[in-house]
Amino acid sequence: MQTLLFQLQGELWKLFARKRTYMGFVAFTLLQVALYFVIHLMGGEQKLRQSITMHGQMFENYFSALTLGHIITGLSVFLLGALYLSLVSGDIVAKESEDGHMRLLLVRPISRLRLLALKFAACTAYAFVLIQFAAYSALLLGAIIRGWGGGLFAFAPEFGITSFFDSSEGLHRYVIGAAFLALGMTTVSSIGFFFSCMKIKPAAATIAALSYVLIDLILRQSNFMEHYDQFLVTRHMAAWGRVFMDDIPWAVLVRSYTVLIAVNLSLFVLGAAVFESRDLKS
């Protein structure tokens, strides 16, 4: 076990030693600042005021760091997160195979399955860290702008959610929502990892993973698969928004995240099977 943890530490060290790994963190920071100015300058505050006051609530109480963090996270995480998770996960196996590092690694007494498991764990850890950073940096930005205090106004038309929480309950829901969001986004890194195990260029693996996620998202939003949307991974990834219902539907959340975990494990097994069949010596 100690050896496994040491090897995982090495994979994480190697992953975070690459400059491109930090592109997602920088991009999220810049986008969040830009979104705040868009909200502030383009009439977003006025629309938010109308949404809050029409439900009989005080705008000053709910135009808070929690509300801003929730809005900015919802607007930025999915598409930008999909891009940078695909970039990192699509690179993690394919790049080392292309450079010949994989043959050097396999000279040591370690199985291909163990090596892939370590890289898959590193991808999953990166996905969780990146999305948690996005969620809490948005909250920090909101705190800098509005100061701490105030409740949470959660608005999600897709699920018919218009909820108001006080500061303590709002923070509790925000933390739970951020954790579920990060867990759901690990599926994107699993898709990228699967394509990275194939005999293709790192850029091709990244593009294939991002294309799959975008096609899935377009099908869900176009309602072409309205009666079959349970087969779309983005439908289950979006389930994190249900955390902000007045009564959290835990059974629905468990079902969606069970599906996502099953998809992640299936993609790892399929990726490992593809990689095991490859000839890395020639």
N, C-alpha and C positions, 0 to 999 in steps of 0.2 A: 504493500500500500504506500509506503514511504517513497519507494522508487517511482510509482505511478504519479504521485503528487509532484515529485521533483521533475519528472518529464513534462507534466502539464505546466509547471512553472516555466520550464524552458520554452514551450510552445507559446505561452502568453508573452514571455519576454521577447521572443522573436517577432510575434505579431505586433506588439506595441513599439518595437524598435523601428518599424517602417513608417516613413513620413505620411504615406497615404492613409494610414490608420486614423490619423488625427484630422483628416479632411472633414469628416462628418461632424466632429465636435465644433470646428470652426464654422462650418456651414450653418449648423443649427443656431449658433450664437448670432451670426450675422442676420439670418432670416428672422429670428425672434425680435431683434431690434427693429428690423425693417417693418415687420408686421405691427409692432406697437405704433410706429409713426404713421402707418397706413390707417390703423384704427383711430388714431388721434386726429389726423389731418383730413381724412376722407369721410368724415361723418359717422364713423363707427360708434363713437361714444353716444351720439344722439340716438342711433338705432337701438343701442343697448339700453339707454334710458327708457325708450318707449316700451321695449320688451319687459323691463322690470316693473315700471310703473303701471302698465296695463294689467298686471297681476296683483296690484294693490300693495306692492312692496316699495320701500324707500331706496332710491337709486344710490344714495351715499352709503348705505349699509352694505350693498352688494356689488358696487363697483370697486372691487378689492383685488389684492394680490392673488387670491385663490381663483377668482373669476377670470382675471387676465391670464393666469397660468393655464387654466383649463381651456380657454378659448385658443390661445396660441399653440398649446400642445396639440389640440385637436386639428388645427389647421396645418401644422407643419410636419408632424411625426410620420404620417403614413407614407406620403410620396417621397419626402426627403430621406426618411429612414430606409425605405425600400431601396433607394439608389445606393446609399453608402454601405448598407448591409450586403447588397448584391456585389458591390465592388470588392469588399474584403473577403467574403466567403467564396466568391468565384475565383479568387486569386490564390487561396490558401493551399490548394493541392496542385492546381494546374501550373502555377508559376514555378513551383519547385520541380515539378516534372519536366517542364520546358527547359529550365536551367541546368538540369542534371543533378540537382541536390538530392532528389528522392533516391536515386541509385546509391548515392553516398550514404544516406541515412540507413538504407536497407542492408548495407554491408554489416552493420551491427546486428547482434542477436535480438532482433525485435520483429514481431510479426507485422504484416501489413495491416491487419485488423486493429491491432493495438495502436499503431501509428495513426490510422484514420480516426480511431476513437478519440485520441488526444487532440487532433486537429478539429474534430467536430465539437468537442467540449470547449475548445478555445473560441470557435466561432460563436457558440451559444453564449459564452461569457461576454464576448465583445458586444453581441446584440443587446444583452441585458444592460450592460454598462452604458452603452450609447443612448438607449432609450430612457434610462433613468436620468442620465445627464440632461437630455432634452427636456424631460418633465420638470426637473428641479431647477434647471437654469431658467426656464420660463417662469417658475414660481418666484425665483430670486429677482428676476427682472421686474415682475409685478410688485414685489416688496420694495424695490428701489424706487419705483415710479409712484406707487400709491401708499407705501408704508405698510406695516403689518396691522392686521385687524380687519374686521368685516367678515361677512358671510360669503358663501359660495352660491352663485347662480349657475346652474347647469342646464344647458339647452341642447337637445339632440332630437331634431324632428324625425330622424329615421326610426327612432324607438318611441316617439311621442313623449319625450322627456322634457318637462319644464319644472325643475325642482329648485328649492331654496333650502339651504342649510346654514346653521349658525357656524361660527368660526371653528369651534372644536370638532363638530361633526363634519364640517366641510373639509378640514384638514385630514380627518380620518378617511373620508371617502376619496380624497385626492391621493393619499398614499396607497390605498388599495387599488385605485384605478391605474396609477402609474405602474404598479407591480404586474397587474393583469395585462396592461398594454405591452410592457416589455416581454412578458411571456409569450404573448401572441406574435410579436414581431420576430421571435426566434425562428418562426416558420420560414420567413424570408431567407435567413441565413442558411437554413437547412436546404432550401431549394437551390441556392447558390452553391452550397457544398456538393450537392448531388451532381450538378453540371460540371463542377470543378474536377470530379473524379473521372470524367470522360477524357478521351484523348483529343482535346481541343485546346485552343489558345485561351489564356486567362481572360482576355477581352471578350471572346466568344461566350465563355461561361457566364461572365457578368451580364452581357446583353441578353442571353437566353433566360437567366433567372429574372431579370427586371422585366423582360417582355412577358413572361408567364404571369407575373404578379399584376402587371398593367392590364393584360387581356382579361384576367380573372376579375379585376376591379371594374373594367368597362362592362363586362357581361352582367355584373351585379347591379350596376347603376342604370343600365339600359333596360332592365326588367325583362330581357329576353329569356332569362331562366328563372322567372319569378316563382314558379312552382317547383324548381329543382335547385334553388339557391343553397340547399344544404350540401351540395357538392362543390361549392366555391369556397376556397380557403379564406378569402377576404371577408366573407360573411361571418365566419367564426372569429376571425381576428378583430372584427368590429364589435364583438360582444362585450369588450371592456367598458363600453359606454353604458351598459346596463347597471354598472356599479352605482350610477348616479340616479337611479330610480328611488322613489321614496322607500319602497321595500325591495331590497336586492333579491332578484330571482335566482337563488343559488343553484337550483336544479338546472336552469338554462345555462348558467355559466359553466357548471361542471360538465355538462354535455358538450358545449362548444370547445372547451379546453381539453377535454378528453380526445376529441377529434383531432385537434391540433397536435397534441403530444403523439398520437398514433401516426399522424402524417410525418412528423419529425423523425420518429423511429423508423418508419417505412423508407423514408428518403435516405437515411443513413445506411440501412441494410442494402438497399438497391445500389447506392453509390459504392459501398464496400464490395458488392458482388461485381460491379463493372470494373472497379480498380483491380480486384484480384485476377481478373481475366486478362489484364493488360501485360504486355511484354515490355518491361522497363530496361532490359539489358541492351536492346538494339537501338 
